[in-house]
Amino acid sequence: MAALLHRLHRTLHQIEDGLIVAVLLFMVLLAVAQIVLRNFFGTSLVWIEPLLQNAVLWIGLLGAMIASRNDEHIRIDVASSLLPEKYHPFLTTFVDLFTAFICVLVAWYSVGFVIEEHEYATPAFAGAPAWLQSWVLQSIIPLGFSVMAVRYVVLFVLGLLGKRPKMQEPVP
């Protein structure tokens, strides 16, 4: 059972890594195509700009998911510098729970947003194929925040059990 979970865990990481590489490569190719079309042919494809804007959303959330897998998110941590070292595990556990709560909250409301976009069948942008509706592109929001919520719930539980991995030390 543990081997199966480990394999699933590794596969999910590979999917995240592959998706972020694919989206980034896609963005670069589209941007280069747009530049070539404008500079050499005096034309452009009207749908590339909004698609690139949505790809930035995907890159941002995929990057956040990848950062959360190793607990490498940016922290503004004043409390740990003010509290004695012995309270740091409690503070970390609280921060994990708070982060999970915020991620659940954002995921919950973004699911409602995506459902509403689906009901209205809003096209993603002008010139997009009929199947590419805005909800398809925005579905990364609840997915990304759900993944991050699960990761921080796991870190919270591991913290309660005293088995939470050490946080990454900040780079000076």
Backbone as JSON, one array per atom type, in Angstrom:
{
  "sequence": "MAALLHRLHRTLHQIEDGLIVAVLLFMVLLAVAQIVLRNFFGTSLVWIEPLLQNAVLWIGLLGAMIASRNDEHIRIDVASSLLPEKYHPFLTTFVDLFTAFICVLVAWYSVGFVIEEHEYATPAFAGAPAWLQSWVLQSIIPLGFSVMAVRYVVLFVLGLLGKRPKMQEPVP",
  "N": [[0.82, -1.2, 0.0], [1.92, 1.26, 0.82], [3.89, 1.56, -1.1], [2.34, 1.88, -3.39], [1.04, 4.3, -2.81], [3.29, 5.97, -2.71], [4.15, 5.81, -5.36], [1.93, 6.94, -6.67], [2.05, 9.51, -5.57], [4.52, 10.4, -6.61], [3.88, 10.3, -9.34], [1.88, 12.25, -9.52], [3.41, 14.52, -8.96], [5.07, 14.48, -11.21], [3.17, 14.98, -13.19], [2.38, 17.6, -12.52], [4.87, 18.91, -12.91], [5.27, 18.37, -15.62], [3.04, 19.66, -16.74], [3.54, 22.39, -16.12], [5.87, 22.85, -17.57], [4.95, 22.31, -20.17], [2.94, 24.3, -20.49], [4.48, 26.63, -20.23], [6.28, 26.34, -22.4], [4.41, 26.34, -24.48], [3.47, 28.97, -24.17], [5.78, 30.46, -24.82], [6.19, 29.66, -27.5], [3.8, 30.6, -28.69], [4.06, 33.37, -28.22], [6.39, 33.95, -29.68], [5.48, 33.24, -32.24], [3.53, 35.19, -32.58], [5.1, 37.52, -32.59], [6.66, 37.07, -34.88], [4.65, 36.98, -36.84], [3.66, 39.63, -36.66], [5.96, 41.25, -37.18], [7.04, 40.32, -39.62], [4.97, 39.7, -41.36], [3.01, 41.56, -41.04], [0.64, 41.16, -39.68], [-1.51, 39.68, -37.18], [-2.62, 37.23, -34.79], [-5.64, 37.5, -33.28], [-6.49, 36.13, -31.02], [-4.32, 35.25, -29.59], [-3.17, 36.96, -27.61], [-5.15, 37.13, -25.39], [-5.17, 34.4, -24.77], [-2.55, 33.98, -23.93], [-2.6, 35.55, -21.63], [-4.34, 34.06, -20.02], [-2.76, 31.81, -19.82], [-0.74, 32.72, -18.19], [-2.06, 32.82, -15.76], [-2.38, 30.06, -15.36], [0.34, 29.26, -15.22], [1.11, 30.64, -12.91], [-0.53, 29.44, -10.9], [0.14, 26.73, -11.17], [2.84, 26.92, -10.51], [2.56, 27.76, -7.84], [1.37, 25.47, -6.78], [3.48, 23.66, -7.1], [5.39, 24.87, -5.48], [4.12, 24.58, -3.02], [4.29, 21.87, -2.6], [6.75, 21.3, -1.48], [6.7, 22.93, 0.65], [7.61, 25.57, 0.14], [6.68, 28.13, -0.14], [6.53, 31.71, -0.3], [7.11, 33.46, 2.66], [5.89, 35.69, 5.1], [7.07, 36.27, 7.94], [6.9, 37.37, 10.86], [6.31, 36.69, 13.44], [7.83, 34.4, 14.19], [10.33, 35.44, 14.58], [9.94, 36.94, 16.8], [8.99, 35.25, 18.78], [10.07, 32.82, 21.22], [12.24, 30.03, 20.41], [11.14, 27.56, 21.21], [8.42, 27.76, 20.75], [8.05, 27.71, 18.05], [7.32, 25.26, 16.62], [4.56, 25.13, 17.27], [3.64, 27.5, 16.18], [4.2, 27.04, 13.48], [2.48, 24.89, 12.99], [0.02, 26.16, 13.4], [0.14, 28.05, 11.31], [0.16, 26.32, 9.11], [-2.45, 25.24, 9.32], [-3.99, 27.58, 9.07], [-3.22, 28.4, 6.47], [-4.17, 26.22, 4.99], [-6.91, 26.55, 5.5], [-7.45, 29.05, 4.24], [-6.83, 28.35, 1.6], [-8.8, 26.38, 1.15], [-11.06, 27.98, 1.37], [-10.71, 29.78, -0.82], [-10.71, 27.89, -2.9], [-13.29, 26.83, -2.63], [-15.01, 29.07, -3.19], [-14.11, 29.65, -5.73], [-14.88, 27.41, -7.15], [-17.63, 27.82, -7.26], [-17.6, 30.11, -8.86], [-16.5, 29.09, -11.26], [-18.48, 27.23, -11.94], [-20.6, 28.97, -12.39], [-19.59, 30.38, -14.6], [-19.58, 28.27, -16.4], [-22.33, 27.76, -16.64], [-23.2, 30.08, -17.93], [-21.9, 29.79, -20.29], [-19.75, 31.26, -21.39], [-17.66, 32.46, -23.93], [-14.12, 31.91, -24.1], [-12.5, 33.89, -25.2], [-12.53, 36.33, -27.87], [-12.8, 34.84, -31.02], [-12.1, 32.32, -30.19], [-12.25, 28.72, -30.28], [-15.43, 26.98, -30.17], [-15.56, 25.06, -28.11], [-13.76, 25.98, -26.28], [-14.32, 27.48, -23.61], [-14.63, 30.08, -21.12], [-14.72, 28.94, -18.55], [-13.26, 26.61, -18.75], [-10.6, 27.42, -18.94], [-10.39, 28.75, -16.51], [-10.66, 26.81, -14.66], [-8.38, 25.95, -13.42], [-8.06, 27.4, -11.13], [-9.8, 26.52, -8.86], [-8.8, 23.9, -8.82], [-6.0, 24.18, -8.38], [-5.93, 25.53, -5.86], [-7.26, 23.65, -4.31], [-5.48, 21.48, -4.35], [-3.31, 22.67, -3.04], [-4.53, 23.14, -0.55], [-4.99, 20.52, 0.38], [-2.34, 19.67, 0.64], [-1.42, 21.36, 2.69], [-3.12, 20.64, 4.77], [-2.22, 18.06, 5.19], [0.4, 18.67, 6.03], [-0.27, 20.01, 8.39], [-1.45, 17.93, 9.92], [0.76, 16.22, 10.08], [2.36, 17.9, 11.58], [0.95, 17.94, 14.01], [1.4, 15.34, 14.77], [4.05, 15.42, 15.22], [5.77, 14.88, 13.15], [6.31, 16.49, 11.05], [8.03, 17.63, 8.18], [11.08, 19.52, 8.24], [10.96, 23.06, 7.77], [11.98, 24.91, 4.89], [14.99, 26.72, 5.04], [15.25, 30.24, 5.0], [16.66, 32.0, 2.24], [19.47, 34.03, 2.47]],
  "CA": [[0.0, 0.0, 0.0], [2.8, 2.42, 0.9], [4.56, 1.68, -2.4], [1.35, 2.42, -4.32], [0.88, 5.73, -2.49], [4.51, 6.64, -3.11], [4.13, 5.89, -6.82], [0.9, 7.92, -7.0], [2.61, 10.8, -5.17], [5.54, 10.74, -7.61], [3.19, 10.52, -10.61], [1.23, 13.57, -9.44], [4.48, 15.51, -9.09], [5.48, 14.49, -12.61], [2.11, 15.64, -13.95], [2.54, 19.04, -12.26], [6.08, 19.37, -13.58], [5.03, 18.31, -17.06], [2.08, 20.7, -17.11], [4.14, 23.72, -16.08], [6.8, 22.92, -18.7], [4.15, 22.39, -21.39], [2.3, 25.62, -20.58], [5.52, 27.62, -20.48], [6.72, 26.15, -23.78], [3.29, 26.81, -25.28], [3.47, 30.44, -24.11], [6.93, 30.97, -25.58], [5.93, 29.44, -28.92], [2.76, 31.53, -29.14], [4.6, 34.73, -28.23], [7.31, 34.04, -30.83], [4.65, 33.24, -33.44], [2.88, 36.51, -32.67], [6.15, 38.48, -32.97], [6.99, 36.81, -36.29], [3.51, 37.41, -37.65], [3.59, 41.1, -36.67], [7.13, 41.9, -37.78], [7.36, 39.88, -40.98], [3.79, 39.56, -42.21], [2.11, 42.69, -40.81], [-0.65, 40.7, -39.18], [-1.41, 38.94, -35.91], [-3.81, 36.45, -34.44], [-6.29, 38.26, -32.21], [-6.75, 35.28, -29.87], [-3.09, 34.88, -28.88], [-2.97, 37.78, -26.4], [-5.94, 36.65, -24.24], [-4.75, 33.04, -24.41], [-1.32, 34.13, -23.13], [-2.99, 36.06, -20.32], [-4.85, 32.92, -19.26], [-1.63, 30.91, -19.56], [-0.04, 33.28, -17.03], [-2.82, 32.32, -14.6], [-2.02, 28.65, -15.21], [1.73, 29.2, -14.76], [1.13, 31.09, -11.51], [-1.11, 28.45, -9.99], [0.97, 25.52, -11.2], [4.02, 27.25, -9.71], [2.16, 27.75, -6.43], [1.19, 24.06, -6.4], [4.81, 23.06, -6.99], [6.02, 25.44, -4.28], [3.48, 24.03, -1.82], [4.64, 20.46, -2.4], [7.92, 21.25, -0.61], [6.53, 23.99, 1.64], [8.57, 26.6, -0.24], [6.01, 29.38, -0.43], [7.08, 32.92, 0.32], [6.53, 33.69, 3.98], [6.12, 36.92, 5.83], [7.03, 35.63, 9.24], [7.39, 38.24, 11.92], [6.08, 36.03, 14.73], [8.9, 33.47, 14.57], [11.48, 36.19, 15.07], [9.58, 37.52, 18.1], [8.72, 34.19, 19.75], [11.19, 31.9, 21.5], [12.37, 28.85, 19.53], [10.3, 26.45, 21.65], [7.05, 27.96, 20.25], [8.05, 27.64, 16.59], [6.49, 24.17, 16.09], [3.15, 25.49, 17.41], [3.4, 28.55, 15.2], [4.2, 26.39, 12.17], [1.24, 24.11, 12.91], [-1.06, 27.13, 13.22], [0.26, 28.62, 9.97], [-0.3, 25.28, 8.18], [-3.91, 25.18, 9.4], [-4.51, 28.82, 8.51], [-3.0, 28.35, 5.03], [-5.13, 25.25, 4.46], [-8.23, 27.17, 5.58], [-7.54, 30.06, 3.18], [-6.87, 27.63, 0.32], [-10.13, 25.78, 1.04], [-11.99, 29.08, 1.13], [-10.55, 30.23, -2.21], [-11.15, 26.79, -3.77], [-14.76, 26.74, -2.54], [-15.64, 30.15, -3.93], [-13.73, 29.59, -7.14], [-15.74, 26.38, -7.76], [-18.87, 28.53, -7.59], [-17.31, 31.0, -9.98], [-16.33, 28.27, -12.46], [-19.81, 26.7, -12.26], [-21.37, 30.09, -12.97], [-19.05, 30.61, -15.95], [-20.05, 27.15, -17.22], [-23.76, 27.96, -16.89], [-23.36, 31.16, -18.91], [-21.21, 29.35, -21.52], [-19.01, 32.41, -21.88], [-16.46, 32.11, -24.69], [-12.89, 32.31, -23.42], [-12.11, 35.16, -25.8], [-12.98, 36.45, -29.25], [-12.1, 33.98, -31.97], [-11.78, 31.01, -29.61], [-13.15, 27.64, -30.71], [-16.64, 26.89, -29.34], [-15.34, 24.22, -26.93], [-12.88, 26.68, -25.34], [-15.07, 28.48, -22.88], [-13.84, 30.67, -20.04], [-14.66, 28.06, -17.38], [-12.21, 25.62, -18.97], [-9.32, 28.06, -18.59], [-10.41, 29.17, -15.12], [-10.77, 25.63, -13.79], [-7.12, 25.78, -12.69], [-8.15, 28.09, -9.84], [-10.2, 25.6, -7.78], [-7.91, 22.75, -8.8], [-4.74, 24.58, -7.74], [-6.11, 25.81, -4.43], [-7.61, 22.38, -3.65], [-4.24, 20.73, -4.18], [-2.54, 23.32, -1.97], [-5.23, 22.91, 0.71], [-4.71, 19.15, 0.81], [-0.95, 19.6, 1.08], [-1.25, 22.01, 3.99], [-3.8, 19.81, 5.77], [-1.27, 16.98, 5.48], [1.47, 19.25, 6.86], [-0.86, 20.29, 9.7], [-1.57, 16.65, 10.63], [2.12, 15.78, 10.4], [2.82, 18.75, 12.68], [0.33, 17.46, 15.24], [2.03, 14.06, 15.11], [5.48, 15.64, 15.44], [6.51, 14.29, 12.04], [6.36, 17.45, 9.95], [9.4, 17.9, 7.71], [11.6, 20.87, 8.55], [10.73, 24.08, 6.76], [13.17, 25.38, 4.19], [15.59, 27.9, 5.62], [15.24, 31.36, 4.04], [17.94, 32.33, 1.6], [19.8, 35.41, 2.87]],
  "C": [[0.86, 1.26, 0.0], [3.5, 2.65, -0.44], [3.62, 2.28, -3.44], [1.15, 3.91, -4.09], [2.1, 6.53, -2.91], [4.55, 6.83, -4.63], [3.1, 6.93, -7.3], [1.4, 9.34, -6.72], [3.62, 11.29, -6.21], [4.9, 11.06, -8.97], [2.5, 11.89, -10.62], [2.26, 14.68, -9.57], [4.95, 15.61, -10.54], [4.44, 15.18, -13.5], [2.2, 17.15, -13.77], [3.74, 19.59, -13.01], [5.88, 19.41, -15.09], [4.09, 19.4, -17.53], [2.73, 22.08, -17.13], [5.13, 23.9, -17.23], [6.02, 23.09, -20.0], [3.51, 23.76, -21.57], [3.34, 26.69, -20.88], [6.04, 27.53, -21.92], [5.66, 26.65, -24.75], [3.26, 28.34, -25.33], [4.59, 31.03, -24.95], [6.68, 30.82, -27.07], [4.87, 30.39, -29.46], [3.29, 32.96, -29.21], [5.55, 34.93, -29.41], [6.52, 34.08, -32.13], [4.0, 34.6, -33.64], [3.89, 37.57, -33.13], [6.5, 38.3, -34.44], [5.87, 37.28, -37.19], [3.45, 38.94, -37.75], [4.74, 41.72, -37.45], [7.37, 41.53, -39.23], [6.16, 39.82, -41.92], [2.76, 40.66, -41.99], [0.73, 42.29, -40.32], [-0.43, 40.05, -37.81], [-2.69, 38.15, -35.73], [-4.41, 37.07, -33.19], [-6.45, 37.43, -30.93], [-5.51, 34.94, -29.06], [-2.92, 35.66, -27.58], [-3.82, 37.3, -25.22], [-5.57, 35.23, -23.82], [-3.47, 33.09, -23.57], [-1.63, 34.66, -21.73], [-3.53, 34.93, -19.44], [-3.74, 31.93, -18.93], [-0.81, 31.41, -18.38], [-0.74, 32.84, -15.74], [-2.46, 30.87, -14.32], [-0.6, 28.5, -14.66], [1.81, 29.58, -13.28], [0.6, 30.04, -10.56], [-0.35, 27.12, -10.02], [2.25, 25.74, -10.39], [3.72, 27.24, -8.22], [1.96, 26.32, -5.94], [2.55, 23.38, -6.2], [5.53, 23.58, -5.76], [5.42, 24.83, -3.01], [3.87, 22.58, -1.56], [5.84, 20.31, -1.47], [7.88, 22.34, 0.46], [7.52, 25.12, 1.39], [7.9, 27.92, -0.64], [6.71, 30.54, 0.25], [6.36, 33.13, 1.65], [6.87, 35.09, 4.47], [5.95, 36.51, 7.29], [7.69, 36.51, 10.29], [7.34, 37.51, 13.26], [7.24, 35.13, 15.14], [10.15, 34.21, 15.05], [11.21, 36.81, 16.44], [9.38, 36.47, 19.19], [9.97, 33.35, 20.01], [11.11, 30.65, 20.62], [11.41, 27.72, 19.92], [8.86, 26.56, 21.15], [6.95, 27.83, 18.73], [7.24, 26.47, 16.03], [4.98, 24.47, 16.19], [2.76, 26.55, 16.38], [3.3, 27.94, 13.8], [2.91, 25.6, 11.97], [0.05, 25.04, 12.69], [-1.04, 27.71, 11.81], [-0.19, 27.6, 8.91], [-1.83, 25.21, 8.15], [-4.54, 26.42, 8.77], [-4.37, 28.83, 6.98], [-3.97, 27.39, 4.38], [-6.54, 25.84, 4.43], [-8.43, 28.19, 4.45], [-7.63, 29.39, 1.81], [-8.22, 26.97, 0.1], [-11.16, 26.84, 0.7], [-11.92, 29.55, -0.33], [-11.03, 29.15, -3.18], [-12.68, 26.71, -3.8], [-15.43, 27.83, -3.38], [-15.28, 30.13, -5.41], [-14.5, 28.47, -7.86], [-17.07, 27.02, -8.15], [-18.71, 29.43, -8.79], [-17.22, 30.21, -11.29], [-17.67, 27.67, -12.89], [-20.67, 27.77, -12.92], [-20.9, 30.39, -14.39], [-19.52, 29.5, -16.9], [-21.52, 27.34, -17.6], [-24.01, 29.03, -17.95], [-22.7, 30.83, -20.24], [-20.48, 30.52, -22.2], [-17.81, 31.95, -22.7], [-15.22, 32.64, -23.97], [-12.41, 33.67, -23.91], [-12.59, 35.16, -27.24], [-12.14, 35.56, -30.16], [-11.74, 32.61, -31.43], [-12.73, 29.96, -30.17], [-14.32, 27.51, -29.72], [-16.41, 26.09, -28.06], [-14.5, 24.94, -25.87], [-13.64, 27.83, -24.69], [-14.23, 28.95, -21.69], [-13.7, 29.73, -18.84], [-13.56, 27.02, -17.53], [-10.86, 26.19, -18.53], [-9.26, 28.42, -17.11], [-10.51, 28.0, -14.14], [-9.48, 25.36, -13.01], [-7.2, 26.41, -11.3], [-8.62, 27.15, -8.73], [-9.29, 24.38, -7.7], [-6.63, 23.07, -8.04], [-4.89, 24.8, -6.25], [-6.55, 24.57, -3.66], [-6.36, 21.55, -3.38], [-3.42, 21.34, -3.04], [-3.19, 23.11, -0.61], [-4.93, 21.52, 1.25], [-3.27, 19.06, 1.34], [-0.75, 20.24, 2.45], [-2.03, 21.32, 5.1], [-2.87, 18.66, 6.17], [-0.14, 17.5, 6.36], [0.97, 19.55, 8.27], [-0.94, 19.01, 10.53], [-0.19, 16.13, 11.01], [2.7, 16.61, 11.54], [2.24, 18.32, 14.01], [0.97, 16.16, 15.72], [3.52, 14.2, 15.39], [6.35, 15.08, 14.33], [6.6, 15.23, 10.84], [7.79, 17.66, 9.51], [9.8, 19.33, 8.06], [11.27, 21.82, 7.41], [12.05, 24.46, 6.12], [13.7, 26.63, 4.88], [15.58, 29.01, 4.59], [16.64, 31.63, 3.5], [18.26, 33.77, 1.93], [20.02, 36.31, 1.68]]
}
